Structure formats: C-alpha cells, structure tokens
Amino acid sequence: MNFDFTEEQKMLRNTVRNFVDKQIMPYIAEWDREGKADPAVMNKLSELGLMGVCIPEEYGGSGMDYNSLAIVCEELERGDTAFRTAVSVHTGLNSMSLLQWGDEEQKQKYLVPQAKGEKVGAFGLTEPGAGSDVASLSSTATKEGDYYVLKGQKTWISLCDTADHFLVFAYTDKSKRHHGISAFIVERTFDGFSSKAIKGKHGIRSGNTGELFFDNVKVPKENLLGKEGDGFKIAMASLDNGRFTVAAGACGQIMACLEASVNYCHERETFGKEIGRHQLVQQMIANMEAGLQMSQLLVFRAGELKNQGKRNTRETSLAKWQACDFANKAADDAVQVHGAYGYSDEYPVGRYLRNSKAPVIYEGTREIHTVMQAEYVLGYRKDKQLSHMLPAWEGKE
C-alpha cells in the first residue's frame, strides 16, 4: 500500500492545520473552562467544506476519499477532541449512513444540506440501559397510518442541543431482537422531541453532549431509513465509519501530546540540562512517537480498504482500539513530562488527558474491541462483503 499523500491531501492538511492554529488553539482553554465553544467555529468548518469531506459532489460534498476524512479528523483533534467529535458524528455516523442507506428523496432532503454544512446531523443509538448491548434498546416505534410513533430516550448523544437531524434507532418488533430494530431520520422540530445537555463531564467539555427524549414523536413513514428491521445493520455499518474517524482523531491527540511535550522538554531544565536529555523522559517521548506512527498506519490501512469498497470492520476496530489506547497513554505521559505543571491548566496536557478517556469508551469500549479481535483470530467471527458499502467516489476518476 502507498500511503503518500496526494497534493490535494497535503493542501487539505495545511488548510485544516492553519484553521486549528488560528481559530481553535488561542481560545480552547477558555472554552474548555466555560464548557462551551463559539458556534461560529462550526460555520467556518462548513465554509471550508469540512462537513462533507467524503460525500460526493452531486450531494453537496467535497468528493474526497476516506483518508482525506482521516486527515481532517486528525488535525481537528490536534486542536481539541470536541471539534473532531462534531465531524465524526455529523459525517461519519450520520451523513455517510444516509449516503449508504438512504433513498434519493432522503438524500436530497437531508444529506445535501448536511454535506453543505447548512444543517447538522447527529446519531442516537445509546440509551441509559443500552450501550454495547444494542439489543437492550427500550425505544420503540409503532406504525400508525402514515407515521411511526416514536417513544424513548437516548443518552450521551453528541450535538444533542445543536443538531438539526438525528439518526435514531428503535424497535419496530422487539420479538425479533436485533432483527426488529429500525432506523429513523428525526428532525428537531418534530412535536414531542426535546434534548438536555449533560453537565459535569470530565473531558470534552467544550463539546455539547446530552440526552434526547421522544414523547410520542410522529415520524413520517418516509423517514424510515432502509427497511423495517435494517436498523442493526445500519448501526453497525455506521459504527465502521464512526470508529474510523475516532481512530484518526486519536492520532491527532497523540500529535498534540508530542508537540507540547517536545516544546516543554526544550524549555525546562533540571540538574543543569534540558529535561529532554534525561533518558526516562526520552522513553516517554519515544513511546509517543511510536504510538503515533503505528496508529497512523492502522488508520490509513483501514481507510484504503474503505476506498476500495472492501469490508473493514476488523481493521477499523483494531485501529480504533489501538489508536485510542495509544492516545490515552500519550496524554498520561505528557502530564508526567510536564510534572506539577501538567496537573494545572497552565499547559494543555491536562485537557488532553481528560479528553483522551472518552474515546476509549465510546463507539465500542476497549473491551468490546479486544473481544472482537480475539474472535476474528479464533475464527468465531467472520465478515461478508456488503455490496452497498461502496465508497462515495466509486466509479469516479
């Protein structure tokens, strides 16, 4: 595999990096303390075409490939996890799902404005009693004439108060368990819908995360994504895209930890020399670099499989698991390199450590991915190629 960036990808990286350096870095410490971010940042991401990176141009996107999406996520998380999360949820979990599973009417009505950044999409799967165990969902959608009546609650939903459209999963036939779950496109303006932010998060404080409530929400039958019972397949396909963006973002976090630690190693002196001269400090720096290089290889390998339209659940799972673990360890080491200063908000590494924990949990916990990888090796889990999971640019030069 050739992982050399194209000229277009190099320009994309420079564009996003410059944006992060000017529009996020100078303000993120204050936003993190306040628990909110300037909403204008999302508008600026839209102006740069970053809300529809790998959506075809015919549907309002930029028509780039998956590794271009990885570059965007990596650079955004170098600024802060909250902004990568926004792109992950909007593009990876929602928009890519509409592209893969939506009919033409749904694509025109929902995908096009999302790819252009005119509307924001989010993803509603997790519930208070259902995380890794998707079959434990309690939300239901009952067919009544031309509508489905949606009842239930979702939690830990990114962009809960800011998204316009939500991809929501609920049972249409609970007796069928996984095969009875369906997916629906829900608009914020539908009667009976409400949301509430979760306060007191340890990390990703500038990002909006919370709960969704569905009190007899009437969802038009045209807003069923796929067919009744396709929900579990749609959710798993969505997670293949979402986990890919999370893994790419973790590379950006390692990069941020490395940059901050290298700078501090040259600034701080102990025992008459820069702390970077001490071997145990060098060990931490070396581990960060190794983690970054290995994580990027795993991410771009998964991205290339996506580009080819090949099933990549195994490769994406491995990339997500390892990159997030490496990022968590890099952040812990970055705090250690900074010593007492790392335990204050004078330097950014404390924020990196707080932010690094959530990705180890969401979109498949570390333990879930460990089990998945073991089952692949043992032959208990096997994937089949899904013909509808083709890249957005299939057949285009």
C-alpha positions as CSV (number, residue, x, y, z in Angstrom):
1,M,0.0,0.0,0.0
2,N,1.2,3.5,-0.8
3,F,0.3,6.0,1.9
4,D,1.9,9.0,0.2
5,F,-0.4,12.0,0.4
6,T,-1.7,13.5,-2.9
7,E,-1.1,17.2,-3.5
8,E,-4.8,17.7,-2.7
9,Q,-4.4,15.9,0.6
10,K,-1.3,18.0,1.5
11,M,-3.3,21.1,0.8
12,L,-6.2,19.8,2.9
13,R,-3.9,19.1,5.8
14,N,-2.4,22.6,5.6
15,T,-5.8,24.2,5.4
16,V,-7.2,22.4,8.5
17,R,-4.0,22.9,10.4
18,N,-4.0,26.6,9.8
19,F,-7.6,26.8,10.8
20,V,-6.9,25.0,14.0
21,D,-3.9,27.2,14.8
22,K,-5.9,30.4,14.3
23,Q,-9.5,29.6,15.1
24,I,-9.2,27.0,17.9
25,M,-5.9,26.9,19.7
26,P,-6.0,30.5,21.0
27,Y,-9.4,30.1,22.6
28,I,-9.8,26.4,23.5
29,A,-8.5,26.7,27.1
30,E,-11.2,29.3,27.9
31,W,-13.9,27.3,26.0
32,D,-13.0,24.2,28.0
33,R,-13.3,26.1,31.3
34,E,-16.6,27.5,30.3
35,G,-18.0,24.2,29.0
36,K,-18.9,25.6,25.6
37,A,-17.5,26.7,22.3
38,D,-18.1,29.5,19.9
39,P,-20.8,28.2,17.5
40,A,-19.2,30.2,14.7
41,V,-16.5,27.6,14.5
42,M,-19.0,25.1,13.0
43,N,-20.0,27.7,10.5
44,K,-16.4,28.2,9.5
45,L,-15.9,24.4,9.2
46,S,-18.8,24.4,6.7
47,E,-17.3,27.3,4.8
48,L,-14.1,25.2,4.3
49,G,-16.1,22.3,3.0
50,L,-15.1,20.1,6.0
51,M,-18.6,18.9,6.9
52,G,-19.0,16.8,3.8
53,V,-15.4,15.8,3.0
54,C,-16.1,12.4,1.6
55,I,-19.6,13.0,0.4
56,P,-19.9,13.1,-3.5
57,E,-20.1,16.5,-5.1
58,E,-23.5,15.6,-6.5
59,Y,-24.9,15.5,-3.0
60,G,-23.2,18.7,-1.8
61,G,-19.9,17.3,-0.6
62,S,-16.2,17.7,-1.5
63,G,-15.9,14.2,-3.1
64,M,-12.7,13.3,-1.4
65,D,-11.7,9.9,-0.1
66,Y,-11.7,8.3,3.4
67,N,-8.1,9.1,4.1
68,S,-8.8,12.7,3.4
69,L,-11.5,12.5,6.1
70,A,-8.9,10.9,8.4
71,I,-6.6,13.9,7.8
72,V,-9.4,16.3,8.8
73,C,-10.2,14.4,11.9
74,E,-6.5,14.1,12.9
75,E,-5.9,17.8,12.5
76,L,-9.1,18.9,14.3
77,E,-8.4,16.7,17.3
78,R,-4.9,18.2,17.5
79,G,-6.9,21.3,18.4
80,D,-9.5,19.7,20.6
81,T,-11.5,16.4,20.7
82,A,-14.8,18.3,20.7
83,F,-14.4,19.6,17.1
84,R,-13.3,16.2,15.8
85,T,-16.3,14.7,17.5
86,A,-18.6,17.1,15.7
87,V,-17.3,16.0,12.3
88,S,-17.3,12.3,13.4
89,V,-20.9,12.4,14.4
90,H,-22.1,14.6,11.6
91,T,-20.2,13.0,8.8
92,G,-19.1,9.5,9.9
93,L,-22.2,8.4,11.8
94,N,-25.0,10.4,10.1
95,S,-24.2,11.6,6.6
96,M,-22.3,8.5,5.5
97,S,-25.2,6.4,6.7
98,L,-27.6,8.5,4.6
99,L,-25.4,8.1,1.6
100,Q,-25.2,4.3,2.0
101,W,-28.7,3.5,3.0
102,G,-31.0,6.5,2.1
103,D,-33.2,6.7,-1.0
104,E,-32.9,9.6,-3.4
105,E,-35.6,11.6,-1.8
106,Q,-33.9,11.3,1.7
107,K,-30.6,12.2,0.2
108,Q,-31.9,15.3,-1.4
109,K,-33.8,16.4,1.7
110,Y,-31.3,15.6,4.4
111,L,-27.9,14.6,3.0
112,V,-27.4,17.5,0.7
113,P,-27.9,20.3,3.3
114,Q,-25.8,18.3,5.7
115,A,-22.9,17.9,3.3
116,K,-23.0,21.6,2.5
117,G,-22.9,22.3,6.3
118,E,-26.3,24.1,6.1
119,K,-27.7,21.5,8.6
120,V,-26.1,19.4,11.3
121,G,-26.7,15.7,11.8
122,A,-26.3,13.6,14.9
123,F,-26.7,9.9,15.9
124,G,-29.0,8.4,18.5
125,L,-28.2,4.8,19.5
126,T,-27.0,4.7,23.1
127,E,-29.6,4.6,25.9
128,P,-29.4,4.7,29.7
129,G,-29.7,0.9,29.7
130,A,-28.2,0.0,26.3
131,G,-24.7,0.8,25.2
132,S,-22.5,-2.1,24.0
133,D,-25.6,-4.4,24.2
134,V,-27.6,-2.9,21.4
135,A,-30.4,-5.5,21.7
136,S,-31.2,-3.9,25.1
137,L,-32.8,-0.8,23.5
138,S,-36.1,0.2,25.0
139,S,-37.1,2.9,22.5
140,T,-40.0,1.8,20.3
141,A,-41.5,3.0,17.0
142,T,-45.1,1.9,16.3
143,K,-46.6,2.2,12.9
144,E,-49.8,4.2,12.8
145,G,-51.1,5.1,9.4
146,D,-48.6,7.3,7.6
147,Y,-46.4,7.7,10.7
148,Y,-44.3,5.9,13.2
149,V,-44.9,6.9,16.8
150,L,-41.5,7.1,18.5
151,K,-41.2,6.7,22.3
152,G,-38.0,6.5,24.3
153,Q,-34.8,8.2,25.5
154,K,-31.2,8.4,24.3
155,T,-28.1,9.4,26.2
156,W,-24.5,10.5,25.7
157,I,-25.6,12.0,22.3
158,S,-23.1,14.4,20.8
159,L,-24.5,17.6,19.4
160,C,-27.8,16.9,21.3
161,D,-28.7,20.6,21.5
162,T,-27.3,21.8,18.2
163,A,-28.0,19.2,15.6
164,D,-30.9,19.6,13.2
165,H,-31.4,16.0,12.2
166,F,-30.9,12.8,14.2
167,L,-30.5,9.2,13.0
168,V,-32.4,7.3,15.7
169,F,-32.7,3.6,16.4
170,A,-35.8,2.0,17.9
171,Y,-37.6,-1.3,18.0
172,T,-40.4,-1.9,15.5
173,D,-40.7,-5.5,16.5
174,K,-39.0,-6.4,19.8
175,S,-39.7,-10.1,19.5
176,K,-37.1,-10.2,16.7
177,R,-34.4,-8.7,18.9
178,H,-31.6,-7.4,16.6
179,H,-33.7,-8.0,13.5
180,G,-36.5,-5.9,14.9
181,I,-34.6,-2.7,15.2
182,S,-35.2,0.1,12.6
183,A,-33.6,3.4,11.9
184,F,-35.4,6.7,11.5
185,I,-34.5,10.3,10.5
186,V,-35.9,12.6,13.1
187,E,-36.0,16.4,12.9
188,R,-35.5,18.6,15.9
189,T,-38.7,20.4,15.0
190,F,-40.9,17.3,15.3
191,D,-43.5,17.6,18.1
192,G,-42.6,15.7,21.2
193,F,-38.8,15.9,20.7
194,S,-36.6,17.5,23.3
195,S,-33.0,17.4,24.4
196,K,-31.0,18.2,27.5
197,A,-27.2,18.7,27.9
198,I,-25.2,16.6,30.4
199,K,-23.2,18.8,32.8
200,G,-20.1,17.9,34.7
201,K,-18.2,15.8,32.2
202,H,-14.6,15.1,33.0
203,G,-13.4,15.9,29.4
204,I,-14.5,17.2,26.0
205,R,-16.1,20.0,28.0
206,S,-16.4,22.4,25.1
207,G,-18.5,19.8,23.2
208,N,-22.3,19.5,23.5
209,T,-23.3,16.1,24.8
210,G,-26.6,15.0,26.4
211,E,-29.9,13.3,26.2
212,L,-32.7,13.0,23.7
213,F,-36.4,12.5,24.6
214,F,-39.1,11.2,22.3
215,D,-42.6,11.7,23.7
216,N,-44.9,10.2,21.1
217,V,-43.0,11.8,18.3
218,K,-44.7,11.3,15.0
219,V,-42.1,10.4,12.4
220,P,-43.3,10.3,8.7
221,K,-43.1,6.8,7.2
222,E,-40.9,8.3,4.5
223,N,-38.2,8.9,7.2
224,L,-37.6,5.2,7.8
225,L,-34.0,4.6,6.7
226,G,-33.8,1.4,4.8
227,K,-36.5,-1.2,5.6
228,E,-38.0,-2.2,8.9
229,G,-35.5,-4.4,10.7
230,D,-32.5,-2.9,9.0
231,G,-31.6,-0.8,12.0
232,F,-29.0,-3.1,13.5
233,K,-27.1,-3.5,10.1
234,I,-27.3,0.3,9.6
235,A,-26.0,0.9,13.1
236,M,-23.0,-1.4,12.6
237,A,-22.2,0.0,9.2
238,S,-22.4,3.5,10.7
239,L,-20.0,2.5,13.5
240,D,-17.5,1.3,10.9
241,N,-17.3,4.9,9.7
242,G,-17.6,6.5,13.1
243,R,-14.9,4.3,14.6
244,F,-12.6,5.2,11.7
245,T,-12.9,8.9,12.4
246,V,-12.4,8.4,16.2
247,A,-9.2,6.4,15.4
248,A,-8.0,9.2,13.1
249,G,-8.7,11.8,15.8
250,A,-6.7,9.8,18.3
251,C,-3.7,10.2,16.1
252,G,-4.2,14.0,16.3
253,Q,-4.3,13.8,20.1
254,I,-1.0,11.9,20.2
255,M,0.4,14.5,17.9
256,A,-0.7,17.3,20.2
257,C,0.8,15.5,23.2
258,L,4.0,15.0,21.4
259,E,4.2,18.7,20.3
260,A,3.5,20.0,23.8
261,S,6.0,17.6,25.4
262,V,8.8,18.3,23.0
263,N,8.4,22.0,23.5
264,Y,8.4,21.6,27.3
265,C,11.5,19.4,27.1
266,H,13.4,22.2,25.5
267,E,12.1,24.8,27.9
268,R,12.5,23.1,31.2
269,E,15.9,22.4,32.8
270,T,16.8,20.2,35.8
271,F,20.2,19.1,37.1
272,G,21.8,21.5,34.7
273,K,20.4,20.3,31.4
274,E,17.1,20.2,29.4
275,I,14.8,17.5,30.7
276,G,14.8,16.1,27.2
277,R,18.3,14.9,28.0
278,H,17.1,12.6,30.7
279,Q,16.6,9.0,29.4
280,L,13.4,8.3,31.1
281,V,11.8,11.4,29.6
282,Q,13.2,10.3,26.3
283,Q,11.5,7.0,26.8
284,M,8.1,8.7,27.1
285,I,8.8,10.8,24.0
286,A,9.8,7.8,22.1
287,N,6.7,5.9,23.1
288,M,4.5,8.8,21.9
289,E,6.3,8.8,18.5
290,A,5.9,5.0,18.2
291,G,2.2,5.2,19.1
292,L,1.6,7.9,16.6
293,Q,3.4,6.1,13.7
294,M,1.6,2.8,14.5
295,S,-1.8,4.4,14.9
296,Q,-1.5,6.3,11.6
297,L,-0.5,3.1,9.8
298,L,-3.6,1.3,11.2
299,V,-5.9,4.2,10.3
300,F,-4.7,4.7,6.7
301,R,-4.8,0.9,6.1
302,A,-8.4,0.9,7.1
303,G,-9.0,4.0,5.0
304,E,-7.6,2.3,2.0
305,L,-9.9,-0.6,2.4
306,K,-12.8,1.8,2.6
307,N,-11.5,3.5,-0.6
308,Q,-11.6,0.1,-2.3
309,G,-15.1,-0.7,-1.1
310,K,-14.0,-3.6,0.9
311,R,-15.4,-4.7,4.3
312,N,-13.2,-3.3,7.0
313,T,-14.9,-3.9,10.3
314,R,-11.9,-5.9,11.6
315,E,-9.3,-3.4,10.5
316,T,-11.3,-0.4,11.7
317,S,-11.9,-2.0,15.1
318,L,-8.2,-2.6,15.5
319,A,-7.3,1.0,14.5
320,K,-9.9,2.4,16.9
321,W,-8.8,0.2,19.8
322,Q,-5.1,0.8,19.5
323,A,-5.1,4.4,18.5
324,C,-7.3,5.4,21.4
325,D,-5.2,3.4,23.8
326,F,-2.0,5.0,22.5
327,A,-3.6,8.4,22.8
328,N,-4.7,7.8,26.4
329,K,-1.1,6.7,27.3
330,A,0.5,9.6,25.4
331,A,-1.7,12.0,27.3
332,D,-0.7,10.4,30.6
333,D,2.9,10.6,29.7
334,A,2.6,14.2,28.6
335,V,1.3,15.1,32.0
336,Q,4.2,13.3,33.6
337,V,6.7,15.1,31.3
338,H,5.3,18.4,32.5
339,G,5.5,17.4,36.2
340,A,3.4,19.6,38.5
341,Y,2.7,22.0,35.7
342,G,0.9,19.1,33.8
343,Y,-1.6,19.0,36.7
344,S,-2.6,22.6,36.1
345,D,-4.4,24.3,33.2
346,E,-1.4,26.5,32.5
347,Y,-0.4,23.9,29.9
348,P,-2.8,22.0,27.6
349,V,-1.7,18.4,28.6
350,G,-4.2,18.1,31.4
351,R,-7.0,18.8,29.0
352,Y,-5.5,16.2,26.6
353,L,-5.6,13.6,29.4
354,R,-9.2,14.4,30.3
355,N,-10.3,14.3,26.7
356,S,-8.4,11.0,25.9
357,K,-10.5,8.8,28.2
358,A,-13.9,9.2,26.5
359,P,-12.7,7.7,23.1
360,V,-11.5,4.6,24.9
361,I,-15.2,4.1,26.0
362,Y,-17.5,5.3,23.2
363,E,-18.1,3.7,19.8
364,G,-17.1,0.3,21.2
365,T,-15.2,0.1,24.5
366,R,-11.7,-1.1,24.7
367,E,-13.0,-4.4,26.0
368,I,-15.5,-4.8,23.1
369,H,-12.8,-4.3,20.5
370,T,-10.5,-6.7,22.4
371,V,-13.1,-9.4,22.2
372,M,-13.8,-8.7,18.5
373,Q,-10.1,-9.0,17.6
374,A,-9.8,-12.3,19.6
375,E,-12.9,-13.7,17.9
376,Y,-11.5,-12.9,14.4
377,V,-8.3,-14.7,15.2
378,L,-10.1,-17.7,16.7
379,G,-12.5,-17.9,13.8
380,Y,-15.6,-17.2,15.8
381,R,-16.3,-14.0,13.9
382,K,-16.3,-13.7,10.1
383,D,-17.4,-10.8,7.8
384,K,-19.0,-10.8,4.5
385,Q,-18.6,-8.2,1.8
386,L,-21.6,-5.8,1.8
387,S,-22.3,-4.7,-1.7
388,H,-24.0,-1.5,-0.6
389,M,-21.0,-0.3,1.4
390,L,-19.2,1.3,-1.5
391,P,-17.1,4.4,-1.3
392,A,-18.7,7.7,-2.1
393,W,-16.5,8.2,-5.2
394,E,-17.0,4.7,-6.7
395,G,-16.6,4.8,-10.5
396,K,-15.2,8.3,-10.5
397,E,-11.7,9.3,-11.6
